[in-house]
Amino acid sequence: MIEPQKSLQNLAFTSSGKTRTFFFEDNIAPSKQIIYFVSQSTFNMEKDYLKDISEIRSIMEKSSRFISLSGLTGILAGAYALIGAFIANKLIYNSSTILYHDMLSQRQVSENLTWLIVDLVAVFVLAVGTGVYFTTKKAKKHGVKTWDDSAKRVILNLMIPLVIGGLFVMILYTRGFISLMAPATLIFYGMALINASKYTFRDIRYLGIIQAGLGLLACLSPGYGLLIWALGFGVMHIVYGAVMYFKYER
C-alpha cells in the first residue's frame, strides 16, 4: 500500500528585518502548528534581541572609551626615553653604559641639574607631541573627535597620579633621596596608567602593572635605578606600542 505523500505548508514571518519561513505538514493539527510556530518564532526573536543588545552594548562601550591611542606613539616614546636615559647617564656618570653600581649622590645630580632638566623636558615634549600627532591622525581616520568626553576622562585620571608623583619626586630630591627618584617615577606612572585604563584600551592596565612592578624592583636595587627606568619607559613602551599597533591598527 502506497502511503499518501505529505505536503508542506509554509508561513513567512518577518523579524528584525529578516524573513523566516516555517514549514508545516498538512496532517498536523492546527493547534499544534500554532504552538510550533509561536515557539520557533519566539526563540528566534529572543536570539535577535540578544544580538541587538550585545551590539548596543559594544557601541556604548566604544563611545565611552578613548580608542584613538596609537601604538606608534608608544614605540617612539620608548625610543625617546632610551635616548634620554643614555644622555642622563653620560651627564651623571660620564660613562658609555647605564649599568652602574654606585649610588647616586645629590652632588652628582646637582652639578648637571640644568642639563638633566633639559633632557627630561625634551623627552616629555617629544613624547607628548608625538602622541598628539598620531592620536589626531587616528581620530580623523576613524571619523571621531579627538577631544571628547572620553579623552577628557583619560587625561584627568592620568594626570592626578602624575602630578602627585611629580611633587613627590621633587620632595625626594630636596631631602636628598636621589636614588629613589627613578623608582618613584615608575611607580606613579604605573598607577596613572592603571587609573586611566578604565576609559581606554584595557591593555594599558598591564603596562601600568609592569611599570609599577619595575619601580618596586628599582627601590630594591638603587644602583640600577637608571637602567630599570630605561627598561620601563624605554623598552616596555616599545613592546607595548608594537603590540597595540599589530593588534588594533594593522
Backbone hydrogen bonds, N-H to C=O, Kabsch-Sander energy under -0.5 kcal/mol:
donor,donor_aa,acceptor,acceptor_aa,energy
3,E,1,M,-0.5
9,Q,24,F,-3.5
11,L,22,F,-2.2
13,F,20,R,-3.1
15,S,18,K,-3.0
18,K,15,S,-2.0
20,R,13,F,-3.8
20,R,18,K,-0.5
22,F,11,L,-2.7
24,F,9,Q,-3.1
26,D,7,S,-1.9
28,I,25,E,-1.5
33,Q,29,A,-2.2
34,I,30,P,-2.4
35,I,31,S,-2.1
36,Y,32,K,-2.8
37,F,33,Q,-2.7
38,V,34,I,-2.8
39,S,35,I,-2.4
40,Q,36,Y,-2.5
41,S,37,F,-2.7
42,T,38,V,-2.5
43,F,39,S,-2.1
44,N,40,Q,-2.3
45,M,41,S,-2.3
46,E,42,T,-2.2
47,K,43,F,-1.8
48,D,44,N,-2.1
49,Y,45,M,-2.6
50,L,46,E,-2.5
51,K,47,K,-2.1
52,D,48,D,-2.7
53,I,49,Y,-2.7
54,S,50,L,-2.2
55,E,51,K,-2.3
56,I,52,D,-2.6
57,R,53,I,-2.6
58,S,54,S,-2.2
59,I,55,E,-2.3
60,M,56,I,-2.5
61,E,57,R,-2.4
62,K,58,S,-2.2
63,S,59,I,-2.3
64,S,60,M,-1.4
65,R,62,K,-0.8
66,F,199,Y,-3.5
67,I,65,R,-0.9
73,T,70,S,-0.7
74,G,70,S,-0.9
75,I,71,G,-1.8
76,L,72,L,-2.4
77,A,73,T,-2.6
78,G,74,G,-2.2
79,A,75,I,-1.7
80,Y,76,L,-2.5
81,A,77,A,-2.2
82,L,78,G,-2.0
83,I,79,A,-2.1
84,G,80,Y,-2.7
85,A,81,A,-2.6
86,F,82,L,-2.0
87,I,83,I,-2.2
88,A,84,G,-2.5
89,N,85,A,-2.2
90,K,86,F,-1.9
91,L,87,I,-2.2
92,I,88,A,-2.3
93,Y,89,N,-2.8
94,N,89,N,-0.7
94,N,90,K,-1.0
95,S,89,N,-0.5
100,Y,98,I,-1.0
109,V,105,S,-1.6
110,S,106,Q,-2.8
111,E,107,R,-2.1
112,N,108,Q,-0.6
112,N,109,V,-0.8
113,L,110,S,-1.3
116,L,112,N,-2.5
117,I,113,L,-2.5
118,V,114,T,-2.2
119,D,115,W,-2.5
120,L,116,L,-2.6
121,V,117,I,-2.9
122,A,118,V,-2.4
123,V,119,D,-2.1
124,F,120,L,-2.4
125,V,121,V,-3.0
126,L,122,A,-2.4
127,A,123,V,-2.4
128,V,124,F,-2.7
129,G,125,V,-2.9
130,T,126,L,-2.5
131,G,127,A,-2.2
132,V,128,V,-2.7
133,Y,129,G,-2.2
134,F,130,T,-2.5
135,T,131,G,-2.2
136,T,132,V,-2.4
137,K,133,Y,-2.2
138,K,134,F,-2.4
139,A,135,T,-2.5
140,K,136,T,-2.3
141,K,137,K,-1.8
142,H,138,K,-1.7
143,G,140,K,-0.7
144,V,139,A,-2.5
148,D,146,T,-0.8
152,K,148,D,-2.1
153,R,149,D,-2.2
154,V,150,S,-2.0
155,I,151,A,-2.5
156,L,152,K,-2.6
157,N,153,R,-2.4
158,L,154,V,-1.8
159,M,155,I,-2.7
160,I,156,L,-1.8
162,L,158,L,-1.2
163,V,159,M,-3.2
164,I,160,I,-2.0
165,G,161,P,-2.7
166,G,162,L,-2.6
167,L,163,V,-2.3
168,F,164,I,-2.2
169,V,165,G,-2.4
170,M,166,G,-1.8
171,I,167,L,-1.9
172,L,168,F,-2.3
173,Y,169,V,-2.1
174,T,170,M,-2.3
175,R,171,I,-1.8
176,G,172,L,-0.5
176,G,173,Y,-1.0
177,F,172,L,-2.5
178,I,176,G,-1.5
180,L,177,F,-1.1
181,M,178,I,-1.7
182,A,178,I,-0.5
184,A,180,L,-2.0
185,T,181,M,-2.0
186,L,182,A,-1.7
187,I,183,P,-2.4
188,F,184,A,-2.6
189,Y,185,T,-1.9
190,G,186,L,-2.4
191,M,187,I,-2.2
192,A,188,F,-2.0
193,L,189,Y,-2.2
194,I,190,G,-2.3
195,N,191,M,-2.3
196,A,192,A,-2.1
197,S,193,L,-1.4
198,K,195,N,-0.6
199,Y,196,A,-1.9
200,T,197,S,-0.9
201,F,66,F,-0.5
204,I,201,F,-1.4
205,R,202,R,-1.6
206,Y,202,R,-0.7
206,Y,203,D,-0.5
207,L,203,D,-1.4
208,G,204,I,-2.5
209,I,205,R,-2.2
210,I,206,Y,-2.1
211,Q,207,L,-2.5
212,A,208,G,-2.5
213,G,209,I,-2.3
214,L,210,I,-2.5
215,G,211,Q,-2.0
216,L,212,A,-2.1
217,L,213,G,-2.1
218,A,214,L,-2.5
219,C,215,G,-1.5
220,L,216,L,-1.2
221,S,217,L,-0.9
224,Y,221,S,-2.2
225,G,222,P,-1.4
228,I,224,Y,-2.7
229,W,225,G,-2.3
230,A,226,L,-2.3
231,L,227,L,-2.0
232,G,228,I,-2.5
233,F,229,W,-2.9
234,G,229,W,-0.5
234,G,230,A,-1.4
235,V,230,A,-1.5
236,M,231,L,-2.4
238,I,234,G,-1.8
239,V,235,V,-2.5
240,Y,236,M,-2.8
241,G,237,H,-2.9
242,A,238,I,-2.2
243,V,239,V,-2.3
244,M,240,Y,-2.6
245,Y,241,G,-2.3
246,F,242,A,-2.4
247,K,243,V,-1.9
248,Y,244,M,-2.5
249,E,244,M,-0.5
249,E,245,Y,-1.9
250,R,245,Y,-1.0
